[in-house]
Amino acid sequence: MLSPMQQTAATATDIWNDSAAVDELVKATKFTAAGPLVEARTRELLNGLARSLQSRGIDANAYLQLTGQ
């Protein structure tokens, strides 16, 4: 059984890997987007991340520290 800190680190790693995969896909498209649509989607993604962390009982500040952001 993992300690709470190990669980937090494992979850943060999973989220980080998912995020990195999306970043690579975006880079591969060589598409540049800008404007209100991008800003709205960015807000959606950040809110989704915050909800995901909260549902797992992970403090957002702890997540950012663990991921070096």
CORHU-V462470 format. One record per backbone hydrogen bond with DSSP energy under -1.0 kcal/mol. NH is the residue of the N-H (numbers start at 1). CO is the residue of the C=O. If there is no record, write none. Layout:
# CORHU-V462470
nh=(NH,NH)
co=(CO,CO)
This chain:
# CORHU-V462470
nh=(7,8,9,10,11,12,13,14,15,16,17,18,19,20,21,22,23,24,25,26,27,28,29,39,40,41,42,43,44,45,46,47,48,49,50,51,52,53,54,55,56,57,58,63,64,65,66,67,69)
co=(3,4,5,6,7,8,9,10,11,12,13,14,15,16,17,18,19,20,21,22,23,24,25,35,36,37,38,39,40,41,42,43,44,45,46,47,48,49,50,51,52,54,53,59,60,61,62,63,64)
